[in-house]
Amino acid sequence: MMIHDNRQCRLGEGAFWHPERRQFFWFDIKGKRLLSQDDGQPVEWRFDRMASAAGWIHRDRLLIATEMGLAILSLADGSLADVAAVEADNPATRSNDGRADPQGGFWFSTMGRNGEPGLGAIYRYYRGEVRRLVAPVTIPNSICFSADGGTVHYSDTDRGIVWRQGLDDQGWPVGEAQVFLDLSAQDWSPDGAVTDAEGGFCCAIWGQGAVVRFDAQGQQTHRFDVAGRQSSCPSFGGADLSDLLVTTAFDGIEDPDPAQGKTYLVRTGLTGLPEPQVIL
């Protein structure tokens, strides 16, 4: 484990690897900013609203989930162009987790600003259409996909449960969601997650300072520890997709030490999947 970025995030989230730019990106939700590095130098984009997750459209454009809905961010000049209003009229909620799917869609979630029970939902954007797919949820997280696009995972951090749901060839849910992991007995809170090339489910456990990998049968196989205890979102990247970026948060920690809220990098021995391109 090493520190990838020394900037402390109040609420780090939404980590992903941009394959064309060959850069990691991640959000500080409550800091209203997107962070990255360019040739080892820190760069950031600041917003007038909270933003939390993104998928790449082209080299210089991202589709991002914000507290007002979806918008296209120009990395060149930092401008935002609204795409779809989602819960923009509800001041009690904000966006949270999100990730692109292999079909070119983008899944994203909302939640109560203070984690209020049942205020959250999970949505999908696909070729200009937004549908609400899962509700109510308290803290929807862990959105990630199998390599073939046939399965989505998602969780309710508050309940400690991760579900697995089948998807059709257009990426829409089919059948009933099934419980994949019930981590409530060990009091683990599943946060952001990503799948690897072997079908493993790699999930940040909030409060544990770790990303834990489970195989397709739900058995724990690996644990990667970081110094920030509120580990929030992992992403595979780097030249061979074997580096695991892990965001953390200092939000809610009284007198946080310097390790809290920083962004970490772990060499895993695993191989990730390329982040899919979002189709507008």
N, C-alpha and C positions, 0 to 999 in steps of 0.2 A: 504493500500500500504506500502511496505517495500523495502529497497534496498536488492536485492539478492546478488549482486556482486559489489564491489567498484571500480573495474578496469574500466577506461573510454575507451570506444570504439570510434574510429574515425567514424566508420560506422558499428554499430551493425546490424546483420541480421541473417537469417537462423536458428531461434530457433527451437529446437525440444526436446522431452523427449524420452530417450532410455529406453524401457520397461524392457529389461533384465539387464541393468546396474543400472536402477533407478536413472538416472542422466539427468539433463538438459545439452544440448550443444548449443552453439551459436557461430557465427563468428564475427570477426572484419575484414570486407572485406579489407579495405585500410591498416589495420595493419598486414595483411597477417597471421592471426592466428585463431585457433579454441580454444574456452574457455570452461571450465567446472569447477565443484567443486567435490572433492572426500573427503567425510567425513568432509565437511565444509571448506576444504582447497582448494585454487585456483590452478588449473592446466591449462596448455595450450600446444598447438602444433603449432609450427611456420613453415611457408612454404616459398618456393622461388617464389611464385606466389599468386595472389589474389584468394581466395576461398570464397564461399558465401552461400552454401546450402548443405544439406546432407540427406541421408536416411540410416537406419541401415541394414546391411547384416547379421551380426552375432554379438556376444557380443563384439568382438574386431576389427571389420572391418566396415568401413563406405564407401558408395559411395558418393563422393563429386563432386560438380560442381565448376570448376575453370576457370580462364581466358583462359586456354589452352584446356578445355574440361572436360571430366569425368575421375576420378581417384579413385582408392581404397586406403583408408587411413588405415594403421595399427595403432590402438591406442596403441598397445604394444610398438612399437619402432619408431613411427612417420614417417615411410616410405610411399612413394606414388608410386603406380603402375598404369600407364596410361591405361585407358580402351578404350576411344574413343576421337579422336581429334575433337573439335567443335569450329569453328572460330579461331583456333590456328594461322592461317595465317593472321588474321585481327587484327592489333595492335590497332585499334580504338575502339574495344569492349572488354567487360569483362562479366563474369557471374553475375547473380543477384539472383532473388528469385527461390525457388524450394521446392518440397515436394514429398514424396512417395504417390502413389495411392493404393487403396485397392486391386487392381489386382496384385500388386507386381512390378509395373512400377515406374519410377521416372521422374517427370516433372521438367524442369529447364529453366531459361530464360537467355537471353543475352541483353546487352544494350550498348549504347555509353558510353565511360568512362567519358564524360562530359555531358551526357544526350542529345546528339545530336538527333534531330528529325528523327524518322523512322529507326534508326540503330538496334533496338532490335528485338528479336524473341523469341518464346517459342518452346521448344523441348520436346520430350519424349523418354526415354530409356526404352525398354522392352525386356527382355530375349535376350540381345545381339544386339538389333537393335536400332538405333537412327533415329528418324524422326523429321523434322521441321514441326510444326503444325500451328503456327500462326505467320504471318509477313505481313507487317512491323508493329512494335510497338515501342514507344519511351522508356517508362520505364515500362516493364512488371512486374507485381507483383500480390499478392493476390491469388497465386495458392493454392487451397485446394479443398476437395472432400466431397461429401455426403457419409454417412456411408455405403451405398450399392454399392458405386463405379459407380453409374449411372449418376453422374453429376460432372463436374468440374467448378470451378469459377476461373476467372483471371481478371486482371485489366490493364489499362494503367494509371499509377499514374499521368502522365502529362495531360491527358484529364479528369481525375476525373470520369472515367467510369469503372464499373465492369460488366463483361459478365458472362452468365451461358450457359454451353454447355452440351448436352447429350453425353454419352459414351456407347459403346457396352460392351458385356461381357468380352472382352479382354482389355477394357480400352481405345479404340481408339475413337475419336470423330465421332458422327453421327449427321446428320442434320445441321442446322445453329445455330450459337451462337446468343443468345438473350441478350439484355441489361437487367441486373438485377438491378443495381443502377446507377443513374446519379447524382453524387455529385458535379458536376461542378458549379451549381447555388450557392451553399453555399461555393464554393472555398475550398472544402476538397480534399485532395490528398490521395487516398487509397494506402496503402503500403502492408506489409505482412498480411496474414490472415489465419484463421484456423476455421474449423467448430466444433460445439459442438454436444453432443449426442441427442439434441432435434432438430437438423437441423438448428440451428442458425449460422449465418455468422459473425464471430468476426474479425474485421479488424482494424489494427493500422492505425491511420490517421496522416500522416506526418505533423508536424507543430502544431498539436493540443495537443500533450502530452496525448494521450488517445487511448484506444481500444474501438471501438463502435460495439455493437452487433445489427444485423438486423435479423428479422425473415424471414421465407421462402417467405413472401409476400413483403419483402423489407422495412418493418416498423422498425424504431429504437426502441429497447426495453431496452438496457442497455448502460451505458457509464462507463468505468473504467479509471480514470485519473492517470498519473504518473508524476514525477517531470521533467523528460527529455522531452523537447517539441518536439524533432524530433523522435517520437515513430515510430518504423520501423517494428517489427515482434513479434507476440504473439505465445505462445505455451502452451497448457494445459499439466500438469504433476502433480507429487506428488502422495502420497499414494492412493488418491481417484480421481485423475485426475481433481481436482477442483482448483488447483493452476494455475494461469496464469502468465507465465514468459513474460516479455515485454522488448525487446531490444530498445536502443535509440542510437543516434549518435550526436557527436559534430561537425562533418564535416560541414564547411560553416558557423558556428556560430562565430562571432567575439567576442573574449574574453569570451569563455564559462565558466559559473560558474561550481562548482563541481557536480551539479546534472545532467549535460549534458553528455551523452554517457554512463551512468551507466545502469545496468540491474536490473529491478524491478520485484517484485513478488506481485500479487494481489490475495486475496481470493475472489472468484467470486460468490459462491452459484450455479454455473453452473457445469456441468460435461463434460469433453472433451472426445475425442475418442482416443483409442490407436493408436500410430504411426505405420503404416503398415511396414512390412519387405520387403525390396527390393530383388527381385529374379534376380540373374545374368543370 
